[in-house]
Amino acid sequence: MKREAKTKRKARLLLLCLAAFWCLTACAVKDAPESAAGSVLVDPSGAQIRVPDRVDTLAVLGPSLAEMVAALGYGEKVAACDASSVGVEGLKEDALVLDLVSPDMEQLFVLKPDVLFVTNLSLYDQENPYQTLIDAGTCVVCVPTSDSIADIQSDIAFVASVLGAEEKGQEVIRAMQEQVDQIARIGKTIKDKKTVYFEIAAAPGMYSFGDGVFLNELLELAGAENILASESGWIGVTEEAVVSADPDVILTNVDYLEDPVGEILSRPGWEAVAAVRDKAVYSIDNVASSRPDQNVVKALRQIAAAVYPEYYGE
């Protein structure tokens, strides 16, 4: 029953992600100005915002945004966050915990943060849900989920600009880019590319991704080929499609099963799949591979080492 409950929660989150993806457009503006304090700007969702001259209190709804804010040195100013952000290193430990999808607006109104960062998952089906908060003086910044490393870096720069931490933002971006470049340099030299299936939801409701998702970019940077690269976005997958593609390597970031690797290796009918036959099935950190922020480089390193240990092994 416990496994079934976790599976249902995972499925609900996937459906919410897909709903948000289709209900909202991608970021309209990605370039952050040199200095945002006191300025009227357009945030990545296309909404006009006024950035406060001083930021003392923050609320963050979205774990990727929480990790960005913490990396920029503003974690102790986060007075409220969503449940998935609890435990983010550098975040204030006694922060008020709110629901990510439908936060308690009364609690936010009482808190009156200077800035509220949200993703396109928060109240995505409502029009102007934060207007009362905005009228009370809170700067609400929406940063929709990014689908490329370049967009993630632009988001970091924008968040840093809102906080008045432009220099620190560039430092975070440089450190991220250095690790990306290290992997990419090696990935470009690999001629005999391995095919990979990356599973983000296990059977029977298998999910993965095609082109236009940052995880696909990570695979390509490492020198691998996604068996679903001809598809686009987040997609449902059939067992027949994976077995037919016969991937050399299978990766999974499923974290709601006790042994996701073992589950894949024991699937009936998968015995002839090269990755299963060769036991080339590996687990990738769920947090690093699920949150579009600077920490995706951890997932990139794990992917590279799993697919090509002869090139990237320690």
C-alpha positions in Angstrom: 0.0 0.0 0.0 2.9 2.4 0.8 4.4 1.8 -2.6 1.0 2.3 -4.3 0.5 5.6 -2.4 4.0 6.9 -3.4 3.3 5.9 -7.0 0.0 7.8 -7.0 1.8 10.9 -5.6 4.5 10.6 -8.3 1.8 10.3 -11.0 0.0 13.3 -9.6 3.1 15.4 -9.8 3.8 14.3 -13.4 0.3 15.3 -14.4 0.7 18.7 -12.8 4.0 19.2 -14.5 2.5 18.3 -17.9 -0.6 20.5 -17.2 1.6 23.4 -16.4 3.7 22.8 -19.4 0.8 23.0 -21.8 -1.1 25.7 -19.9 1.6 28.3 -19.8 4.0 29.6 -22.4 7.8 29.5 -22.1 9.7 32.4 -20.7 9.1 35.5 -22.7 12.2 37.4 -21.5 15.4 35.7 -20.5 18.0 38.5 -20.3 18.4 40.0 -16.9 19.5 43.7 -16.7 22.7 44.7 -15.0 20.8 46.2 -12.1 17.2 45.5 -11.3 16.7 47.2 -7.9 13.7 49.7 -8.0 13.2 49.0 -11.7 10.1 47.9 -13.6 11.0 44.7 -15.5 9.4 41.9 -17.4 9.9 38.6 -15.6 10.6 35.3 -17.5 6.8 34.5 -17.7 6.2 37.8 -19.5 4.6 39.6 -16.5 5.6 43.2 -15.6 7.1 43.5 -12.1 8.5 46.2 -9.9 11.6 45.1 -8.1 12.0 46.5 -4.5 15.1 48.6 -3.6 15.7 46.4 -0.6 14.9 42.7 -0.1 14.7 41.5 3.5 12.0 38.8 3.4 11.5 36.2 0.7 9.0 33.5 -0.1 9.9 30.8 -2.6 7.6 28.2 -4.2 9.7 25.9 -6.3 12.7 23.8 -5.2 14.8 24.8 -8.2 14.2 28.5 -7.3 15.0 27.7 -3.6 18.3 26.2 -4.6 19.1 29.3 -6.8 18.2 31.7 -3.9 20.3 29.7 -1.5 23.3 29.6 -3.8 23.1 33.3 -4.2 23.4 33.7 -0.4 19.8 34.7 0.4 18.7 31.4 2.0 18.4 32.9 5.4 15.9 35.5 4.1 13.4 32.9 2.9 10.6 33.0 5.4 8.3 30.6 3.5 8.9 27.8 1.0 7.1 24.8 -0.5 7.5 21.3 1.1 9.8 20.1 -1.7 12.2 22.9 -0.8 12.5 21.9 2.8 16.1 20.6 3.4 17.7 22.7 0.7 21.2 23.5 1.9 21.4 27.2 3.1 17.7 27.7 3.4 16.2 29.0 6.6 15.3 25.9 8.7 12.2 27.4 10.4 10.6 28.7 7.2 6.8 28.5 6.9 5.9 25.5 4.6 3.3 26.1 1.9 1.7 23.9 -0.7 3.5 24.3 -4.0 0.5 24.0 -6.3 -2.1 25.9 -4.2 -0.4 28.0 -1.5 -2.4 29.5 1.3 -2.8 33.1 0.1 -3.9 34.3 3.5 -0.6 33.1 5.1 1.4 34.8 2.3 -0.6 38.0 2.8 0.2 38.0 6.6 3.8 37.3 5.8 4.0 40.1 3.2 7.4 39.1 1.7 9.3 41.7 -0.3 9.6 39.2 -3.1 7.8 35.9 -3.9 9.4 33.6 -6.4 7.1 31.1 -8.1 7.2 28.6 -11.0 4.4 27.9 -13.5 3.2 25.1 -11.2 1.7 27.4 -8.5 -2.0 28.1 -9.1 -1.4 27.6 -12.8 -5.1 27.4 -13.6 -6.1 30.7 -12.1 -5.9 34.2 -13.6 -3.9 36.7 -11.5 -3.9 34.6 -8.3 -1.4 36.9 -6.7 -3.0 40.2 -7.4 -4.0 40.9 -3.8 -0.4 40.2 -2.7 0.9 42.4 -5.4 -1.4 45.2 -4.4 -0.1 44.8 -0.8 3.5 45.5 -2.1 5.0 42.1 -2.8 7.0 41.7 -6.0 5.8 38.4 -7.5 8.3 36.9 -9.9 7.3 33.9 -12.0 10.1 31.8 -13.4 8.6 29.0 -15.6 10.5 25.7 -15.8 13.4 26.0 -18.2 14.3 23.4 -20.7 17.9 24.1 -21.5 21.2 24.9 -19.7 21.3 28.3 -21.3 17.8 29.1 -20.0 18.7 27.8 -16.6 21.7 30.2 -16.5 19.5 33.1 -17.7 17.1 32.3 -14.8 20.0 32.4 -12.3 21.1 35.7 -13.7 17.5 37.1 -13.5 16.9 35.9 -9.9 20.3 37.3 -8.9 19.4 40.7 -10.5 16.1 40.8 -8.6 18.0 40.2 -5.3 20.7 42.7 -6.2 23.3 39.8 -6.3 24.5 40.1 -9.9 28.1 39.4 -9.1 27.3 36.3 -7.1 25.0 35.2 -9.9 27.8 35.4 -12.5 30.0 33.4 -10.1 27.4 30.6 -9.9 27.0 30.6 -13.6 30.7 30.5 -14.3 31.2 27.5 -11.9 28.3 25.7 -13.6 29.6 26.4 -17.1 33.1 25.2 -16.2 31.8 21.8 -15.3 29.5 21.7 -18.4 32.5 22.5 -20.6 34.7 19.8 -19.0 32.1 17.1 -19.9 31.3 18.6 -23.3 35.0 18.6 -24.3 35.2 14.8 -23.8 31.7 14.2 -25.2 32.6 15.8 -28.5 35.5 13.3 -29.0 33.2 10.2 -28.6 32.5 8.7 -32.0 30.9 5.4 -31.1 27.9 6.8 -29.3 25.9 4.6 -27.0 22.1 4.8 -27.0 20.3 5.6 -23.8 16.8 5.2 -22.3 16.3 7.5 -19.3 13.3 6.6 -17.2 11.6 9.2 -15.0 8.5 7.1 -14.0 8.5 3.3 -13.8 6.3 0.7 -15.3 3.4 0.4 -15.9 3.1 4.2 -16.3 6.5 4.7 -17.9 7.6 8.3 -18.6 10.6 9.7 -20.3 11.5 12.7 -22.5 12.5 13.6 -26.0 14.1 16.7 -27.5 13.5 20.1 -25.8 14.1 18.9 -22.3 17.3 19.8 -20.4 17.9 16.1 -19.6 18.2 15.4 -23.3 20.8 18.1 -23.5 22.7 16.5 -20.7 22.7 13.2 -22.5 24.0 14.8 -25.7 26.7 16.8 -23.8 28.0 13.5 -22.4 28.2 12.0 -25.9 25.2 9.8 -25.7 22.1 9.4 -27.9 18.6 9.4 -26.4 16.5 6.7 -28.0 13.5 9.1 -27.9 15.3 12.1 -29.3 12.9 12.2 -32.3 10.1 12.9 -29.9 9.5 16.2 -28.1 9.0 17.2 -24.5 7.9 14.9 -21.6 6.3 11.7 -23.0 4.6 8.5 -22.0 6.6 5.4 -23.1 5.5 1.9 -23.9 7.6 -1.2 -23.0 7.4 -2.3 -26.6 9.1 1.0 -27.8 12.0 0.6 -25.4 12.5 -3.1 -26.1 12.4 -2.4 -29.8 15.0 0.4 -29.5 17.3 -1.9 -27.6 19.3 0.8 -25.7 22.9 0.2 -24.7 22.3 1.9 -21.4 19.3 2.5 -19.2 19.2 5.3 -16.6 16.5 6.0 -14.0 15.9 8.7 -11.5 12.9 7.0 -10.0 13.0 7.4 -6.3 9.7 6.0 -5.1 10.6 2.3 -5.6 12.9 0.5 -3.2 15.1 -0.8 -6.0 14.4 0.9 -9.3 17.4 -0.6 -11.0 16.6 -4.1 -9.9 13.0 -3.6 -11.0 14.1 -2.8 -14.5 16.6 -5.7 -14.6 13.8 -8.1 -13.7 11.1 -6.9 -16.1 9.6 -9.8 -18.1 10.4 -9.5 -21.8 13.4 -7.2 -21.3 16.0 -10.0 -21.0 17.2 -9.4 -24.6 17.6 -5.6 -24.3 21.3 -4.9 -24.5 21.3 -2.7 -21.3 19.6 -5.4 -19.3 21.6 -8.2 -20.7 24.9 -6.3 -19.9 23.5 -5.0 -16.6 24.1 -1.5 -17.8 21.3 0.0 -15.8 22.1 2.9 -13.4 20.4 5.2 -11.0 20.8 9.0 -11.3 20.2 11.4 -8.4 16.6 12.3 -8.6 17.0 15.8 -7.1 19.9 16.9 -9.3 18.2 15.5 -12.5 14.7 16.9 -11.7 15.4 20.5 -10.7 16.4 23.0 -13.5 19.1 24.9 -11.6 22.8 25.1 -11.2 22.9 21.6 -9.6 22.1 19.8 -12.9 25.8 19.5 -13.4 25.8 16.8 -10.7 23.4 14.8 -12.8 25.5 15.5 -15.8 28.6 14.1 -14.2 26.6 11.0 -13.0 25.2 10.4 -16.5 28.6 10.8 -18.1 30.3 8.4 -15.7 27.4 5.8 -16.0 27.3 5.8 -19.8 31.0 6.1 -20.5 33.1 5.0 -17.4 36.1 4.6 -19.7 36.0 8.3 -20.5 34.6 9.9 -17.3 35.5 7.4 -14.6 37.2 8.7 -11.5 
